[in-house]
Amino acid sequence: MPSHKEVVLAIMGAATGLAGLVLVFLGILVSAFESYDREGKDAARPKFAPTAWLSVAAFVLGLFAVVLAIAWLLRPSGNALYFLAIVAFLADVTLIGYVAVSVVRGEFRTG
């Protein structure tokens, strides 16, 4: 059974890495959106906006998990911070999975 410190360090590293990957994805998304002209942006906004905002939420949730992990490392006696860091990380992973599935389903939808 891993110690609380090992779990928190793993969460901190994984959440940081995932936040970085989400930020890269968001940058690609914004670049693709910016490649449209004014009329194209107006037409593409409904398709891009939900994914962009969900990606921002995933990025922020990942940073929140990192902050919780650091806070627990600074004060390792708090079980509330420990469990909150785990929940925030799991929520982040779930949201990233949802965004990935949404993007793939939206791009490859038939009909």
Secondary structure, 3 states (H helix, E strand, C coil): CCCHHHHHHHHHHHHHHHHHHHHHHHHHHHHHHHCCCHHHHHHHHHHHHHHHHHHHHHHHHHHHHHHHHHHHHHCCCCHHHHHHHHHHHHHHHHHHHHHHHHHHHHHCCCC
